[in-house]
Amino acid sequence: MQTTRIAVIGGGIVGSSVAYHLGGTADADVTVFEQGKLADETTAASGAFCGLWGDESPEYRLLKAYGVRLYNEFLAAPQANSSYTLAPRLGIASTPEKAQELRAEAREYASGPVEFVPGDELDAELLHPGLDTSTVEGALFRPNIGFLDATELAAEFVARARDRGVTFETGTNVEDVTANDGSVTGLVADGDYREFDAVVAAAGPWNTHVAGLVDLELPIRHTLGPILVFDPPADVPYDTFSVKHAESGVYFRQQPDGTVFAGHYPGGYDEARRDIDPTDAPTAVPADLREKIRRVVETYFPWTEGARIADEWVGVRSLTPDGGAIAGWTEVDGFYVTGFNAAGIQLAPVIGHVVAEQLLRGNPTEYFDAVRLSRFDGFTDVFRE
């Protein structure tokens, strides 16, 4: 049987998951190309939340369930130093209007345990050490949320992929993807042409550029994801919620090392820029946004007042029009894409599975309708046998 030569562009959590799922097949030769260090860009910048938020459709819940099962398997017998922290999410509103919106959302959520708690009942219903609820008008409580260490998790995939015979080439820049008569023929990396039968774009926010190399314009836009890490002046002797403040879009959580991780959601697809080159993205959080994040965090975690900023960065988020993921076949034979709506950590396992099944076995998988590129205008269904 002829060996299928497969190139995966991107060595983050998604690329390493694709590699893991492709590996271990006798008739597949898999190489991952990463321009820098493995999992050192978008993956490292991620908040890595994992769990059921409550608003998932039945199809989307299936996507997440695949990842939960695989991560449970990995965490039960880790090959790398993978970790998980349970941190139930409290979405809080400080105005009556937003509180009513949260109450309405709770009535609509059906895929996970979500409860609306009026602000004046929080003290009686939830233990919330370290959280000042005096100005909270209402809250959404999501108990099944936690976070992983994204870099460690990617290392888990890499270790297992290498055990399956996958090759990782770091510090290697893919400059072009070549095609002939609508079929992939290979790529150019660091000036050298390499023949491949299939190429998988798993490069996070760089995927819009990679797809452009074969004349595909993906339905993906970008926003900036600013992150601050606060080092409080004193340790607190308890764990507390991860929190999102509805009015400001600021979210924050206590880390296992005692620091506080905080970020900001700038809006959805309609507010997003069409394309942001991650190479040119700012690395420091703007001063006005830094102060906004600090003000919200100190209001609700008062023990962080005066905390120094121990670290900061700005990631690039990818967003799709319908908030869902993209995976698999495209109209260019042998070219496969991946894309997310800021949920790459939790969906990386199922995306790796879908790409591998389609590429190696021509199997659309039961997840196809939820992740197919053709659900967007301008793209057609493609099935490769």
KATASUL-V317229 format. One record per residue. N is the residue number from 1. D_FIRST is the distance of its C-alpha to the first C-alpha in Angstrom with 2 decimals. Layout:
N & D_FIRST
N & D_FIRST
This chain:
1 & 0.00
2 & 3.80
3 & 6.45
4 & 9.23
5 & 12.50
6 & 15.31
7 & 19.01
8 & 21.64
9 & 25.17
10 & 27.73
11 & 28.14
12 & 30.57
13 & 30.36
14 & 28.14
15 & 25.67
16 & 25.49
17 & 25.01
18 & 22.14
19 & 20.59
20 & 21.32
21 & 19.72
22 & 16.52
23 & 16.42
24 & 15.20
25 & 11.70
26 & 9.16
27 & 6.73
28 & 10.10
29 & 12.49
30 & 15.90
31 & 19.17
32 & 22.52
33 & 25.26
34 & 28.83
35 & 31.84
36 & 34.12
37 & 33.93
38 & 31.68
39 & 33.41
40 & 36.49
41 & 37.13
42 & 37.03
43 & 35.86
44 & 38.70
45 & 41.16
46 & 40.34
47 & 42.76
48 & 39.86
49 & 41.67
50 & 39.89
51 & 41.17
52 & 42.33
53 & 44.90
54 & 45.95
55 & 45.25
56 & 41.59
57 & 40.62
58 & 38.88
59 & 35.57
60 & 36.11
61 & 37.15
62 & 33.78
63 & 32.13
64 & 34.49
65 & 34.11
66 & 30.42
67 & 31.53
68 & 34.48
69 & 32.44
70 & 29.97
71 & 32.87
72 & 34.75
73 & 31.85
74 & 31.73
75 & 35.53
76 & 35.81
77 & 33.91
78 & 33.67
79 & 31.86
80 & 33.89
81 & 37.50
82 & 36.94
83 & 40.14
84 & 41.46
85 & 45.03
86 & 46.44
87 & 48.74
88 & 49.91
89 & 50.47
90 & 53.91
91 & 54.13
92 & 57.79
93 & 60.14
94 & 63.46
95 & 64.94
96 & 65.84
97 & 63.92
98 & 60.60
99 & 61.33
100 & 61.65
101 & 58.28
102 & 56.70
103 & 58.46
104 & 57.10
105 & 53.55
106 & 53.87
107 & 54.80
108 & 51.65
109 & 49.19
110 & 47.58
111 & 44.26
112 & 45.71
113 & 49.06
114 & 51.19
115 & 54.98
116 & 57.61
117 & 60.50
118 & 63.71
119 & 64.86
120 & 68.06
121 & 66.20
122 & 63.66
123 & 65.99
124 & 66.36
125 & 62.74
126 & 60.56
127 & 60.99
128 & 60.38
129 & 61.48
130 & 61.59
131 & 61.28
132 & 64.43
133 & 64.51
134 & 68.04
135 & 66.97
136 & 64.08
137 & 64.82
138 & 61.74
139 & 58.32
140 & 54.94
141 & 53.78
142 & 50.05
143 & 49.65
144 & 45.87
145 & 45.18
146 & 44.31
147 & 42.51
148 & 39.84
149 & 39.60
150 & 36.94
151 & 36.27
152 & 35.97
153 & 33.67
154 & 31.34
155 & 31.43
156 & 30.35
157 & 27.20
158 & 26.58
159 & 27.10
160 & 24.73
161 & 22.05
162 & 22.45
163 & 22.12
164 & 18.67
165 & 17.68
166 & 18.80
167 & 20.72
168 & 24.06
169 & 25.90
170 & 29.52
171 & 32.24
172 & 29.80
173 & 30.84
174 & 28.46
175 & 30.57
176 & 28.49
177 & 25.40
178 & 24.43
179 & 23.39
180 & 23.40
181 & 24.30
182 & 23.98
183 & 20.51
184 & 19.99
185 & 19.13
186 & 20.13
187 & 23.33
188 & 26.29
189 & 27.29
190 & 30.54
191 & 30.65
192 & 27.24
193 & 24.53
194 & 21.06
195 & 17.98
196 & 16.19
197 & 14.23
198 & 16.46
199 & 19.88
200 & 21.78
201 & 25.58
202 & 26.94
203 & 29.98
204 & 32.79
205 & 35.66
206 & 33.87
207 & 31.38
208 & 33.86
209 & 33.71
210 & 29.92
211 & 29.61
212 & 32.31
213 & 30.16
214 & 28.19
215 & 31.48
216 & 31.23
217 & 34.49
218 & 33.85
219 & 36.60
220 & 37.31
221 & 40.60
222 & 41.74
223 & 44.69
224 & 45.90
225 & 45.86
226 & 48.73
227 & 48.87
228 & 51.83
229 & 52.03
230 & 55.62
231 & 57.01
232 & 60.01
233 & 63.18
234 & 63.14
235 & 60.64
236 & 60.82
237 & 60.71
238 & 58.52
239 & 55.31
240 & 55.66
241 & 53.83
242 & 51.51
243 & 53.45
244 & 53.04
245 & 56.24
246 & 56.08
247 & 58.62
248 & 57.35
249 & 53.58
250 & 53.85
251 & 51.84
252 & 52.25
253 & 51.53
254 & 52.59
255 & 50.06
256 & 49.77
257 & 51.45
258 & 54.44
259 & 53.69
260 & 53.43
261 & 50.44
262 & 51.54
263 & 50.07
264 & 50.79
265 & 49.11
266 & 50.21
267 & 49.33
268 & 46.57
269 & 44.53
270 & 47.63
271 & 49.28
272 & 46.24
273 & 45.82
274 & 43.17
275 & 41.52
276 & 42.33
277 & 40.78
278 & 40.37
279 & 41.10
280 & 44.54
281 & 45.32
282 & 48.45
283 & 48.14
284 & 51.55
285 & 52.77
286 & 55.63
287 & 59.05
288 & 60.09
289 & 56.93
290 & 57.26
291 & 60.76
292 & 59.76
293 & 57.10
294 & 59.58
295 & 62.31
296 & 60.23
297 & 58.86
298 & 62.35
299 & 63.83
300 & 61.66
301 & 60.88
302 & 64.39
303 & 63.65
304 & 61.52
305 & 64.56
306 & 64.78
307 & 61.29
308 & 59.96
309 & 56.66
310 & 54.38
311 & 51.38
312 & 50.36
313 & 47.47
314 & 46.37
315 & 42.88
316 & 41.40
317 & 40.56
318 & 38.29
319 & 39.62
320 & 38.38
321 & 40.84
322 & 40.45
323 & 39.98
324 & 36.44
325 & 33.04
326 & 30.30
327 & 26.56
328 & 23.38
329 & 22.67
330 & 24.88
331 & 25.57
332 & 23.69
333 & 20.03
334 & 18.08
335 & 21.40
336 & 22.30
337 & 25.81
338 & 27.77
339 & 31.53
340 & 34.34
341 & 38.00
342 & 39.02
343 & 37.14
344 & 34.03
345 & 34.57
346 & 34.71
347 & 31.99
348 & 29.44
349 & 27.72
350 & 27.21
351 & 26.21
352 & 23.42
353 & 22.30
354 & 22.57
355 & 20.65
356 & 17.73
357 & 17.68
358 & 17.99
359 & 15.47
360 & 12.58
361 & 13.61
362 & 16.07
363 & 18.78
364 & 22.17
365 & 23.56
366 & 27.16
367 & 28.29
368 & 27.30
369 & 30.85
370 & 32.33
371 & 30.11
372 & 28.99
373 & 30.18
374 & 31.27
375 & 34.23
376 & 36.05
377 & 37.80
378 & 36.03
379 & 32.47
380 & 30.64
381 & 28.08
382 & 24.48
383 & 21.68
384 & 18.08
385 & 15.73
